[in-house]
Amino acid sequence: MTKQERLDAYLAEHDLEAVWFARPNSFAWLTGGSNVVDREGDVGEAAVGYDGDGLEVVTNNIEADRLREEELPDDTPVTEYDWYAESLGEAVADHSPEPAAADFDAPGLSSVDASPLRQPLTDEDVEKYRDLGRQTAEALEAVCRELRPGDNEAEVASALRVALSARGIETPVALVGGAERARKYRHYTPTDAELGEYALVSVTAERDGLHASATRTVAFESEMADADLNELGERHHAARIVEVTALGATKAIAGLSGDPSSVFQAVQAAYEHLGHPDEWERHHQGGAAGYAGREWIATPEMAESAAVTTPMAYAWNPTVQGAKSEDTVLVTEDGFEVLTDTGRWPTSPVDAYDYDAIIERPDVLVQEEEGGVDDRA
């Protein structure tokens, strides 16, 4: 279904005359543009509405000209209100036909959860995603190839944000964990600690409303004994098997029940098989990606509104203490396409546990003393 067809079905199902979206990800989903000025806010400076005939935008007089000229498709109707006279919610309520719904607080309008409407991805979404995923991986891997044991986590995170910003990409999440903190914490928010023996670098990047997540692991040969390097490689490979199992289950279950909890059961079974039965309890395992970092996160019991669909992006991110495997992967009826891939990072094929899936997954990049690289782990 096209986006318009989904909205038409929503209006008919809920007996509505219009539906409005002011949260930035859904505004971008419908318009391709941004309504963001203050990045700390949950709601942007404009709302886009659909009434069965087409899109229209309501915004204040500060933003109207800029949105028309720089963010919106040509000929998109824009209704202005004086910024000092009323709020965006009040302006939408005054302007909208009734009854209507909105994804933000607008007097008299009911609430809409936009996430199910954004799934699955359209062909246009997929093309944008391919470009975002490749450029996200390029930035991430370029930074990772320059890492050294004495670098501190915060400096690495800063370099990653700069590399992404140079490509017109925002960075909602940048995690950098040196060996000590990556072993202790699953969310290794960067500090001034040095990397030490190895580093995990994780990112969620955003452009045009779409989100891409990926993690890369770099080990430093000069800092690690062979036994420690082998242990890291084993844990990294276990995480990769769980990730590929999740992807294999995603493809299979999309064609059956569409129940995300079934994918979660496959994840639990893979951890059990690999000798890490409790690891799933220590960190969320990821889920569907798109116009949010995760449109939903899989849990043992899922809300009915979540569904495994194709074509859709998925960012599964299993961890095994001190190791993590994560990329954003397009899952279709026919297979898998790793969106956050450059073709220039060492990879090896990984088999799913108990599902029909073999996918190339990133290896640990081993930085040799002379500054070269090895993929032994």
Secondary structure, DSSP 8 states (H G I E B T S, - for coil): --HHHHHHHHHHHHT-SEEEE-SHHHHHHHHSS---S-TT-SS-SEEEEE-SS-EEEEEETTTHHHIIIIIS-TT--EEEE-TTT--HHHHHHHHS-SSEEESS--TT-EE---GGGG-S--HHHHHHHHHHHHHHHHHHHHHHHT--TT-BHHHHHHHHHHHHHTTT-EEEEEEEEEHHHHHH-SS----S-B-TTEEEEEEEEEETTEEEEEEEEEEEGGG--HHHHHHHHHHHHHHHHHHHHHHHHHHHHHTTT--HHHHHHHHHHHHHHTT-TTGGGGS--EEEESSSS-SEE--SS--TT----SSEEEEE--EETTEE----EEE-SS-EEESS--S-S-EEEEE-SSSS-EEEEE--EEE-TTS-EE---
